[in-house]
Amino acid sequence: PAIEAKEISLRYKNELNDLGGSDCSEQEVGVSADIFYRRGKILMDLNEYKAAMSCFMKVQTMDSDTSAYRDACLQIGMMYELGWGIDKNIPVSKTWYKKADI
């Protein structure tokens, strides 16, 4: 099981590098909302919640009529609800869930 976990972690890190890395704070020309969203999901799987939040928030600066936008809203809401990488805040989580239209 430990070897499998290391292999999965390495696979995620390789995919993250292929997608442009974990830093979503910079403005990157030509990077789609889907790429930022995928980066955020990988970072969540690696328990790097603050970096994941940065990626999900980057999606929020892009077109709001996409599945990536709605999915990012859902992830942000869940992070606030569960207190992953940020202070737990149920009212804020509900706001994000409404943005996700769920």
SULZI-V15128 format. One record per residue. RES is the residue in three letters. PHI is phi in degrees with one decimal (none if undefined). BURIAL is b if it has 16 or more other C-alpha atoms within 10 Angstrom, else e. Layout:
# SULZI-V15128
<<RES	PHI	BURIAL> <RES	PHI	BURIAL>>
This chain:
# SULZI-V15128
<<PRO	none	e> <ALA	-67.3	e> <ILE	-65.7	e> <GLU	-62.1	e> <ALA	-62.9	e> <LYS	-65.2	e> <GLU	-65.6	e> <ILE	-64.4	e> <SER	-60.9	e> <LEU	-64.4	e> <ARG	-60.8	e> <TYR	-62.2	b> <LYS	-64.0	b> <ASN	-65.1	e> <GLU	-63.6	e> <LEU	-60.5	b> <ASN	-62.4	e> <ASP	-61.6	e> <LEU	-85.7	e> <GLY	114.6	e> <GLY	98.2	e> <SER	-96.5	b> <ASP	-88.2	e> <CYS	-101.6	b> <SER	-79.2	e> <GLU	-83.6	e> <GLN	-79.8	e> <GLU	-115.2	e> <VAL	-69.5	e> <GLY	82.6	e> <VAL	-90.7	e> <SER	-82.0	e> <ALA	-60.2	b> <ASP	-61.3	b> <ILE	-67.7	b> <PHE	-60.9	b> <TYR	-63.0	b> <ARG	-61.6	b> <ARG	-57.6	b> <GLY	-60.2	b> <LYS	-63.0	b> <ILE	-63.7	b> <LEU	-62.2	b> <MET	-62.7	b> <ASP	-62.3	e> <LEU	-91.0	e> <ASN	61.4	e> <GLU	-104.2	b> <TYR	-68.4	b> <LYS	-64.2	b> <ALA	-66.1	b> <ALA	-61.8	b> <MET	-60.6	b> <SER	-60.0	b> <CYS	-68.0	b> <PHE	-65.2	b> <MET	-68.6	b> <LYS	-63.0	b> <VAL	-60.1	b> <GLN	-66.6	b> <THR	-86.1	e> <MET	-107.5	e> <ASP	-55.1	e> <SER	-85.2	e> <ASP	-103.4	e> <THR	-131.5	e> <SER	-67.8	e> <ALA	-61.7	b> <TYR	-62.0	b> <ARG	-63.0	b> <ASP	-66.0	b> <ALA	-65.2	b> <CYS	-58.5	b> <LEU	-62.2	b> <GLN	-64.8	b> <ILE	-62.6	b> <GLY	-58.5	b> <MET	-65.2	b> <MET	-63.9	b> <TYR	-68.1	b> <GLU	-63.9	b> <LEU	-96.3	e> <GLY	72.7	e> <TRP	-87.6	b> <GLY	80.1	b> <ILE	-146.2	e> <ASP	-68.0	e> <LYS	-62.8	e> <ASN	-153.2	e> <ILE	-63.8	b> <PRO	-59.6	e> <VAL	-67.6	e> <SER	-61.1	b> <LYS	-63.8	b> <THR	-61.8	e> <TRP	-68.9	b> <TYR	-62.0	b> <LYS	-65.3	e> <LYS	-62.5	b> <ALA	-76.3	b> <ASP	65.5	e> <ILE	-114.8	e>>
